[in-house]
Amino acid sequence: MNSLTRSIFNLAVVGSIIATCALAFAGEQKPAVPVSTAVARKHAIEQTLGLTGSVRAFKTVTVYSKVTGVIEKLTVERGMSVERDDVIAEVEHKTELAQREQLAAAVKVADAALAQANAQLENAALEKTRAENLYKDKSIPKQKYDAIMAQYRIAAAGRNLAAANLVAAKKALEQMDVRISDYTIRAPITGVVTARFVDEGAMDNPALPIVELMDTSILKINCDVAQVDAAKVKEGQEVKITTDAYPGVEFEGKVAIVNPSLDSKTRTLPVEIHTTGKPVAGKGEGVVSLKPGMFVKLSIKIGEKTTLAVPRDCLMRLPGTGVYYLFVVKEGKSEKRTVEVGVGRGNLVEIISGVTEGDRVVIRGQANLKSGTPVIEAK
């Protein structure tokens, strides 16, 4: 092979190698992935404190009787609504009613005796006045004057005794009326009967309950706030309430009571939240309501701050961890960033670290990205 032939052959080999490398390089070149992006900006983010608690009735009262006897009438059933002072039950009390009749008669007798004593005293007073005038004129002897004075004193004492007897008789009648009223058991609060423990005809015992009443016009939720957040909670703050029993339904409440001191054992601040138990307008009103015993999640609005935030859709989490990451577009390529997140509001999430203001974060299409992947941003 002459030199010219050899040179042509070498050029052909080199060209083949170059072509092969070019084809290999072209095979490794990845196509650009289409993505949608948003700019990381500062937003006013509502700060909330997340807590949990159980719903309780505003008042729960177990009603007992003060007397012993057979229950003649029971006027309520479980689930019934009652007003304060409504009759719940009546206990047999015929003996007490008979005693009351006797006491009422005794009051009438004592009243008549007082009227008679008043008349006698009035007459004795007239005789006393007449005797005093005659004695001044020395028209009657002292012996008769003293006798008339003595009769007046006796009449006055008789009148006082009759008045005292009437007072005692009336007091006894009042006490009997109070005792008889105890045989009629009334509702101490307005509420709903949640339990009935006896039936008509049963022997009533002051040691055993008759019914349980709940006032559910207002519901309360007791929860404990960690010491680090204690200063953030104040009376009157709005509370958003949710429960797994009603997915997607929101209820409103307010912080009603903040304990003046922390629990010395748990180092938490006891807080009481009040709510009507009715859903927020447009969020299931008229259909559902909170009930005592439900477990709820609470979100207390504690303020607002301006902070760097990104759409929640851009965040991804490493499986099995609490580590979040996202992708930022830099010079046409994706760049993976691990981020520390803070509070959220709606579709916005606070970014504490990992992203700077003005970065373009990927909100759609990130499932196909790795660091360095070429991207095309959708217009």
C-alpha positions in Angstrom: 0.0 0.0 0.0 1.5 3.3 -1.1 1.6 6.3 1.1 -1.4 8.0 -0.7 -3.5 4.9 -0.2 -2.5 4.7 3.4 -3.4 8.3 4.1 -6.8 7.9 2.6 -7.4 4.8 4.7 -6.4 6.6 7.9 -8.6 9.5 7.2 -11.5 7.1 6.6 -10.9 5.3 10.0 -10.7 8.7 11.8 -13.9 9.8 10.2 -15.6 6.6 11.2 -14.5 7.0 14.8 -15.6 10.6 14.8 -19.0 9.7 13.4 -19.4 6.8 15.9 -18.6 9.2 18.8 -21.0 11.8 17.5 -23.8 9.2 17.2 -23.0 7.9 20.7 -23.1 11.5 22.1 -26.3 12.2 20.3 -27.9 9.0 21.8 -27.0 10.2 25.4 -28.4 13.7 24.9 -31.7 13.8 26.9 -34.7 15.7 25.5 -35.9 18.8 27.5 -38.8 18.1 29.9 -41.7 20.5 29.8 -42.5 22.1 33.2 -44.6 24.8 34.7 -43.0 27.2 37.2 -43.8 29.8 39.7 -41.7 32.6 41.2 -40.8 32.3 44.9 -42.1 35.5 46.5 -42.9 37.0 49.9 -46.5 36.6 51.0 -48.5 37.5 54.0 -49.0 34.1 55.7 -51.5 33.6 58.4 -49.9 31.9 61.5 -51.9 29.2 63.2 -51.4 26.9 66.1 -52.5 23.3 65.7 -54.1 21.5 68.7 -56.5 18.7 69.4 -59.2 18.1 71.9 -62.6 16.5 72.7 -66.0 18.2 72.5 -67.9 18.5 75.7 -71.3 19.9 76.7 -71.2 23.3 78.2 -73.0 21.9 81.3 -73.7 18.3 82.3 -75.9 17.8 85.3 -76.9 14.5 87.0 -80.2 15.0 88.8 -80.8 13.3 92.1 -83.9 13.3 94.4 -83.7 14.7 97.9 -86.3 12.3 99.3 -87.1 8.6 99.4 -90.3 7.2 98.0 -92.0 5.5 95.1 -91.7 7.3 91.8 -95.4 8.0 90.7 -94.6 9.8 87.5 -91.7 10.2 85.2 -92.2 12.7 82.5 -89.1 12.5 80.4 -87.3 10.1 78.0 -83.8 10.1 76.7 -83.3 12.6 73.9 -86.1 14.9 75.1 -85.4 18.7 75.5 -86.4 20.3 78.7 -86.5 23.8 80.0 -85.2 24.9 83.4 -87.8 24.1 86.2 -89.8 21.6 84.0 -91.1 18.7 86.0 -89.0 15.6 85.5 -90.5 13.2 88.1 -92.9 13.1 91.0 -92.4 11.0 94.1 -95.4 9.7 96.1 -96.1 12.0 99.2 -99.6 11.4 100.4 -98.5 11.5 104.1 -96.8 14.8 103.6 -99.9 16.3 102.0 -102.0 15.1 105.0 -99.6 16.7 107.3 -99.8 19.9 105.3 -103.5 20.0 105.8 -103.1 19.7 109.5 -100.5 22.5 109.5 -102.7 24.7 107.4 -105.5 24.2 109.9 -103.1 25.1 112.7 -102.3 28.3 110.9 -106.0 29.2 110.7 -106.4 28.5 114.5 -103.4 30.5 115.3 -104.6 33.4 113.1 -108.0 33.4 114.9 -106.3 33.3 118.3 -104.2 36.3 117.3 -107.3 38.2 116.2 -108.9 37.5 119.6 -105.8 38.5 121.5 -105.6 41.7 119.5 -109.3 42.5 120.5 -108.6 41.7 124.1 -105.5 43.9 124.0 -107.4 46.8 122.4 -110.1 46.6 125.1 -107.4 46.4 127.8 -105.7 49.5 126.3 -108.9 51.5 126.5 -109.4 50.5 130.1 -105.8 51.4 130.9 -106.2 54.9 129.4 -109.4 55.5 131.3 -107.8 54.3 134.5 -104.8 56.5 134.1 -107.0 59.6 133.7 -109.2 58.7 136.7 -106.1 57.9 138.9 -104.7 61.3 138.1 -107.9 62.9 139.3 -107.8 60.6 142.3 -111.2 59.3 141.3 -110.3 55.5 141.7 -108.3 53.8 144.4 -104.8 52.6 143.7 -105.8 49.0 144.2 -108.3 49.1 141.3 -105.8 51.1 139.1 -103.1 48.4 139.7 -105.6 45.7 138.8 -106.4 47.4 135.5 -102.7 47.8 134.7 -102.1 44.1 135.4 -105.0 43.2 133.0 -103.4 45.3 130.3 -100.0 43.6 130.8 -101.7 40.1 130.6 -103.6 41.1 127.4 -100.3 42.4 125.8 -98.5 39.2 126.8 -101.4 37.1 125.4 -101.3 39.0 122.2 -97.5 38.5 121.8 -97.9 34.8 122.5 -100.6 34.5 119.9 -98.5 36.3 117.4 -95.5 34.0 118.1 -97.8 31.0 117.8 -99.0 32.2 114.4 -95.4 32.8 113.2 -94.4 29.3 114.3 -97.4 27.7 112.6 -96.7 29.6 109.4 -93.0 28.6 109.6 -94.0 24.9 110.0 -96.3 25.2 107.0 -93.5 26.8 104.9 -91.1 24.0 105.9 -93.7 21.4 104.9 -94.2 23.2 101.5 -90.5 23.1 100.9 -90.4 19.4 101.8 -93.4 18.7 99.6 -91.6 20.6 96.7 -88.8 18.2 97.0 -91.1 15.4 96.0 -91.5 17.1 92.6 -88.2 16.9 90.8 -87.5 19.7 88.3 -84.9 20.3 85.7 -82.0 22.5 87.1 -80.9 23.6 83.6 -82.3 23.9 80.1 -80.9 21.0 78.1 -81.4 17.5 76.6 -81.9 14.3 78.6 -79.0 12.1 77.8 -79.7 9.3 80.2 -82.6 8.0 82.4 -81.7 5.7 85.2 -85.1 4.8 86.8 -88.6 3.9 85.7 -92.1 4.7 87.1 -92.9 2.6 90.1 -89.3 2.2 91.2 -88.3 3.2 94.8 -86.4 6.5 94.7 -83.2 6.8 96.6 -81.3 10.0 97.1 -78.1 8.1 96.5 -79.1 7.1 93.0 -79.4 9.4 90.0 -82.7 9.9 88.1 -81.6 11.5 84.8 -78.6 13.2 83.3 -79.0 16.5 81.4 -76.7 18.2 79.0 -76.8 21.9 77.9 -75.5 21.8 74.3 -76.5 25.3 73.4 -72.7 26.0 73.7 -70.0 23.3 73.4 -66.6 23.6 75.0 -63.3 22.0 73.9 -60.5 21.7 76.5 -57.0 21.5 75.2 -53.4 22.0 76.4 -51.0 24.5 74.8 -47.3 23.7 75.0 -45.2 26.1 77.1 -43.3 27.5 74.1 -46.7 28.6 72.6 -48.4 29.7 75.8 -47.8 33.5 75.2 -49.4 33.3 71.7 -52.9 32.2 72.9 -55.3 34.9 74.1 -59.0 35.1 74.9 -61.1 36.0 71.9 -58.9 34.5 69.2 -60.7 32.7 66.4 -60.5 29.0 66.1 -61.1 26.7 63.1 -62.4 23.3 64.1 -62.5 20.2 61.9 -63.2 16.5 62.6 -62.8 13.3 60.7 -66.4 12.6 61.3 -67.3 15.3 58.8 -64.6 15.5 56.1 -64.4 18.9 54.4 -66.7 20.6 57.0 -65.4 23.5 59.1 -66.7 24.8 62.4 -65.9 28.1 64.1 -65.1 28.8 67.7 -63.3 31.2 70.0 -60.8 31.0 72.8 -63.1 31.6 75.8 -60.8 30.8 78.8 -57.1 30.9 79.2 -55.8 29.5 82.4 -53.8 32.0 84.4 -51.0 29.5 85.1 -49.5 26.4 83.5 -50.0 22.9 84.7 -47.1 22.2 87.0 -47.0 18.5 86.0 -47.2 18.8 82.2 -45.9 22.4 81.8 -48.8 23.1 79.5 -51.4 25.9 79.5 -55.0 24.7 79.8 -57.3 26.5 77.4 -61.1 26.3 76.8 -62.7 27.0 73.5 -66.4 27.6 73.0 -68.4 26.9 69.8 -72.0 26.6 68.8 -71.2 23.4 67.0 -72.7 24.7 63.8 -70.7 24.6 60.5 -69.3 27.7 58.8 -71.6 29.1 56.2 -71.3 27.2 53.0 -69.4 24.4 54.7 -72.2 22.0 55.6 -74.6 24.2 57.6 -78.0 22.7 58.4 -76.7 19.2 57.8 -74.3 18.4 60.6 -73.2 19.6 64.0 -70.6 18.8 66.5 -71.6 16.5 69.3 -70.2 15.9 72.8 -67.5 13.2 72.7 -66.2 14.0 69.2 -62.4 14.2 68.7 -61.6 17.4 66.8 -58.6 19.2 65.4 -58.1 22.9 66.2 -56.4 25.7 64.3 -56.0 28.9 66.3 -55.1 32.1 64.4 -52.2 33.6 66.3 -51.2 36.3 63.8 -49.8 37.0 60.4 -46.3 37.5 59.0 -44.7 38.4 55.6 -42.4 35.6 54.6 -40.9 33.8 51.5 -43.4 31.2 50.3 -44.0 28.9 47.3 -47.0 27.0 46.0 -47.6 23.7 47.9 -47.7 21.8 44.6 -44.0 22.3 44.1 -43.0 20.3 47.2 -42.0 16.7 47.2 -41.0 14.5 50.2 -38.5 11.8 50.5 -40.4 8.6 51.2 -40.4 7.6 54.9 -39.0 10.9 56.0 -40.1 14.4 56.8 -37.5 15.9 54.4 -39.0 18.1 51.6 -37.4 19.0 48.4 -38.3 20.9 45.1 -36.7 21.8 41.8 -35.5 25.2 40.7 -34.9 26.1 37.1 -31.5 27.6 36.5 -30.2 28.4 32.9 -32.6 25.9 31.3 -31.9 23.0 33.6 -33.4 21.7 36.8 -31.7 22.0 40.1 -32.8 19.9 43.1 -33.0 21.7 46.4 -33.7 20.3 49.9 -35.9 22.9 51.8 -37.1 23.6 55.3 -40.7 24.4 55.4 -42.7 26.5 57.9 -46.4 27.4 58.2 -48.8 27.1 55.4 -51.9 29.0 54.2 -54.1 27.5 51.5 -51.8 26.5 48.6 -48.8 28.6 49.9 -46.1 27.2 52.2 -43.4 29.2 54.0 -39.8 28.3 53.0 -37.4 28.8 55.8 -34.3 27.7 53.8 -33.3 26.2 50.5 -34.8 28.8 48.2 -34.2 32.5 47.7 -36.7 35.2 46.6 -37.0 35.3 42.8 -36.1 31.6 42.2 -38.4 29.9 39.7 -39.7 26.7 41.3 -41.3 23.8 39.3 -44.9 23.3 40.2 -45.8 20.7 37.4 -43.7 18.2 35.7 -41.2 17.6 38.5 -41.8 13.9 38.7 -39.6 13.4 35.6 -36.8 15.6 36.8 -33.3 15.1 38.2 -30.6 17.7 38.9 -29.3 18.9 35.6 -32.3 17.7 33.5 -33.0 20.2 30.6 -36.4 21.8 30.9 -38.7 23.9 28.8 -41.0 26.2 30.8 -44.5 26.4 29.7 -45.7 29.8 28.6 
